[in-house]
């Protein structure tokens, strides 16, 4: 639906389309009936409520045709409690006193926190996500809760993702 509104949005003087997280939302411990878009279940997928990958690519192309940019929100502090990443790599997550994946903020019961100290492979994986979306044409990223993530990660990510767009 956004594609059909881009010309109108452009006429308002907008030059960047900023999207909240575009990924599928986890089901486990979901907040409310819709869940939080910040409880991401798959970093490489598009939330089917928004369309599919082809729809997203059309949105990027049409936005660029109108000389605007696309920016997406990335959530690298945590994932949903049923995320693909947690299933594949539970060792990349913060653990509570019972050695169970957990979060550090109580009211965020729908997510589990990533632990950047556990594996450089986590850094590589998340940077690969950024590179993937930059390769699709995404022009920029806004990082949710970025202050909880090591600054060295962001320096590395910037250096590596910048190469994709050149």
Helices and strands as residue ranges (DSSP letters): G 3-5, H 6-11, E 16-19, H 53-65, E 69-75, E 78-80, H 84-88, G 90-92, E 111-113, H 120-136, E 140-144, G 146-148, H 151-164
